[in-house]
Amino acid sequence: GIKEVWSVDPAKHVPGRVVHTGGWPLETDSFGGSFLYHIDDGKVHLGFVVGLDYQNPYLSIYDEFQRWKTHPAIRSTLEGGECIGYGARTITEGGFQCLPKLTMPGAVLTGDNAGTLVAARIKGVHTAMKAGILAAEAFMERADEVMGSSGKGVELSNFATKLEKSWVHEEMYKYRNFRPAVNNYGFYIGSALIAFDQLVAKCKLPFTLKFAHEGDHLSLKPAAFSKKIEYPKYDGKITFDLLTNLIRSGTNHEEDQPIHLHVEDHAGMLKENYKKYDGPEGRFCPAKVYEWLDNEKGEKYLQINASNCLHCKACSIKDVGQRIDWRVPEGGGGPAYSEM
């Protein structure tokens, strides 16, 4: 997902107003939607989210967001305002079927990191907070064991049990078929199935859908079988080129720090990513980290602008050959968000 923060004309600001949209400008083979929230101090938070299981390698998540802002219902709010913030991150929105094992010796996964977002409701703060509370309770129940001499490597299996018995698990199970319905059956059939599940069956269908693929990196079609997408030019008022927006993120890495984005198999990247899929990493990255350039011999090579990185992790998920190794960067680097 990609997000901007705007300071808008006071006459257009309606504190508390919430706008959600779905679909446009995406094609029907992609899943996504938007949000626009009027908050305090004359500011608006807006963003666009695209499922990384999209099929067209020419789709640019950033440019879909910029095009979405040109819709009259959105443009009218932004005209006369100023964009003051930009950022991006990958959302764990797979839902109930994608929950990982939540405990391990010495640690737990909780909140958004565990994937407790309920995509059908576009909400996740409430489930993340409750999961955190349950993790704290699980710790306190075994605090003596954890803090004692034998506490090294204790696995809080009681946390997983607590979560399974909570309303978080109940809510996630209730909406479990929302995301895989579109993933498996496309926009039209998937939407019809979701409508029947939620409006007719009241989320009580007697089956649980599985995702059709094992990972978002497997969903792309080769460039030869895909339609190129022509995006409108940026106007510098409502829509902006990526590098202009990137400055608003405040992202910063020391130029001499070890690069945290590694590709060992450059030949494989050239053969598969560029020649077969026409370099999709240059379009799904929201920070212009990846660029296919020509060397002095006219040969293509992948340039990695690691200092641009917003730490969104999209590349480690969507890269078709899983050749991009996203490592923990040197401390202190990355985006400097203030209101994101």
N, C-alpha and C positions, 0 to 999 in steps of 0.2 A: 504494500500500500504506500501511496505517496500523499503527502499532506503539505498544506500551506497555511500560514496565519496571515490574516489581513486586518488592517485598520480601515474601517469603512466609513462612508458618509453617515453622520449621526442621524440624518433624516431617514436612512434606510436600515437602521439598526433596530432590531426588535429582540431585546434580551429574553432568552429562553426559547426562541424559535428553533425548531429542529426540522431539517429537510433530509429525507433519504430518497435516493433514486436507485433503479436497477437497470442493467442492460446498456442502453445507449451511452456512448457511441460504439460500444463493442458489437462485434458480429455475434450471431447466435451460437457459434461454436466456442464461445468464451464465456466465462462466468465472472461477474463483477458488479460493482455498484458504488455508490458514493454517499457521503454525508456532508452536511453543512450545518454548523452549530453557531448560533449567535450567543456569545458569552458576554462577560462584563466589559466595561471600559471601551465600548464601541468596536470590539474586535469580533472577528468571525474565524472559526476553524473549519476548514474544508479539506476533503481528501477523496481519493479514488482508489478502490481496491480491486485488483484483478487476480483471479485464481491462477496459480502457476501451472495448472494443468491445461493451459491454452495450447492450441495446436499450430497456429500460424507463426513461423519463425520471424516473420516481418512485423509482428505486433510489437509496438513500443509502449510499454506501460506509462512512461512519462508523457509521451505525446497523446495517448488516449486521455490522460488527465487534463492536459492543456486544451484539447479539443472539447472536452466535457464542459469546461468553463465558458465556452462560447455560446452555450444554449441560453436563449433569452431569459429563462427563469433563474439562471445562475449569474449571467453577465450583469443583469440589472442590479443585483446586490453589490457587485464588485466595482462597477463603474464609478469613478470619482474617488476610489479608495487606493490603498497602497499595500502591496505585499511586503510583509516584514519578517517572514519566517518560512523555512522550507526544510523538509526532512523526509525520511523513508525508513521503513522497516518491514520485515517479513512477519506476517501474522500466522500463528498456528491455529488454523481454522478447520482442521479435518474433523474435529468433533469426537464423539464417543468411540468410534471404531479406531481412532488414531491415538488414543491414550497409551502412553508407554508404561513400562514398569516404573512405579513411582518411588520406590525405595531401593537403597543400596547401602552397604556397610559405610556408615559415617556421613550419609547425606540423604536428602529427599528432593524430589522434584515437586514443586507446588506452584499454584497460581498460573499465570500465563505461560510460564516455561513448561508446565505440564500439559498445556493445551486444553484448558477448561473453558475457552471461549465458546459461546453458543451462537454460531453464525446465523441461525434462523432469526434470532432476535437482535443481532448486531450488538450484543452486549457480552461483557466478560469481566468487568470490574467486580461485580457482585460475587461471581463464582471464584475469582482469584482471591478476593479477600477472605471468603469463607474457607477456601482451601488452606490459606495461610494460617487462619485461626485453628483449623483442625491439626495442622502440622505442629503448631505450638502446644496444643493440648496433648498430642501424641508424645511430644518430647517431655513434657512435664510428668506424664504418667510413668516415664521410665528415666527420669532425671538422675536418680541415684545410680542407676546402672550405667548411664552414659557418662556421668561425671566421675564415677568411681574408678578404681584402678583397673577394672575389667571393661571399662567403657569404650576402649578403642575399637572402632570398627563395628559398633552396634548398629543393626539394621532395624529401623522403626517400622516394622511390618504392621503395627497397630494403626499407623497413619492411613495406609491403603484400606484397611478395614473400616476406619472411621469415614473416609471419603465415600466408600461404597454404600454406607448406610445413611448418608446425608442427602439433603435436598439437591446438592450439586450434581450428584450422580443421577438422581431422579430426573432433573431438568435436562441434563445432557442426553440421557436415554430417550426422553420424550421426543427430542428433535433429532434423533440419530440418523434418520433417513434423508434429511434435508440436503446435505452436501453431496453424498454419493448419487442421489437421484439425477442431478444435473450432470455430474461427472460421467455417469454411465449411459444416460439416455438422451443427452442433449437438452437444449433450451426448451423446446416445445413439449416433448413428452415428459421430460424431467419436471418442468413447471406444473404440468397437469397432475403428475403423481404427487408432487408436494402439496398442491391445492387439495387433492382428495385426502391425503394423509392428515393435514392440519385442520381442514374445514369440515370434512365429512366424517372421517374416522377418528377425529379428535386426538391425533398422534398415537393411536392404539393399534396400528397395523400389526398383524401377528408374525412379522418377519423383520429381519434387519439386513439392509442392503450392504454389500461389500463394495469397496472401490474397485473399478475395473482394471486399474494398473497398479503396479508396485511402487511407483514414484513419479513425481511430476516431470523428471528429466526424460521420461519415456513417452511423453505425450506429443512431442513435436512431429509434424510431417516434414519430409524433405522439402527444400526450397523449390525444387522443380515441380512439385505438386501443390504449391501454395501461391496465393495471390499477394502481390506486393501492395502495400498500403501507402497511399499518398496523404501525408498530413499537411494541414494548412500552415502557412508561415506564421511565425510569432509576431505579435504587434507591439510588444514591449510595454503594453499597458495592462492587458488582461492575461495574455499568454507571454511566456518568457523562454528564451533559450536555456538549455540545461545548466551551462556554466554560470550564467547570471544568477540563477536560482541557487546553485550550489554555494555561492558566496554567502547567501542568507542562512545556510546551515551552520556556519562557523566551523566547519570541519577543518581539522589541522593535524598533521603528523610531521614530526621532525624529518627533514629530508634525508638525514643520514641514518635513520633508525632501520633495523632489519625489516625487510618487506614481509608483510603478513599474508600475502596472497601468492601461492606457489603453484606453478604448473611444471611438472616433471616431463610430461610427454607432449612437447611442442609439435612434433611431427603428427601425432594423433589429433591434436587440436586443429591443425591445418587441414588434414585429410577429412575429418568428420565435421567439426564445427564450422569451418569456413567453406570447404568445397561442397559439402552435402547440405548444410543448413544455412549457409551465407552469413555466418557470424552472429547468431542471435544474442550472444552475451553483450554485444554493443548496444542492444535495444532493451534487454530486460534490466540492465544495470541502471539505477537512477542517479549515478554520479559520474558517468563517463570514465569509468575505471578501465574498461577494455576497449581497445581500438585496433582494428586491422589496418596496418600501414604497409607501404612498399619500402624495401631497403634500396641501397644504391644499385643493386642488380635488377630491380624491378620485381623482386620476389616478396610475397606476402609474409608478414610476421605479426604476431600478437604483442602489442605494447600494453603493459599493465601500469596504469597510473595509480599506484596504491595510495598515494597521499590524498587522492580525492575521496577515498572510501567513506561511506556513511555507516558501515558495519551493519547493513541490513540483512546480510547472509543469503540474499536471493541467488547469488552465483553458485554457492555450494549446494543449492537445492535444484536449480533449473539446468545447470550445465549438462548437456546431453551425454557426454562421456564420463562425467564425474571425475574430471581431471583437475579441476580447480580445488586446491587444498587451502581452505580458509583457516588460518592459525590465529591464536590470540595475539593481538598486536601489543607493542610496547606500551606500558602504562601511561595514561595521560593523553593519548592521541584519540582522534575521532571527532564526531560532531559535538558542537557546544550548544545544545538546545536550551532555550530558556522558557518557551511556552508551548512546546510541542506535546 
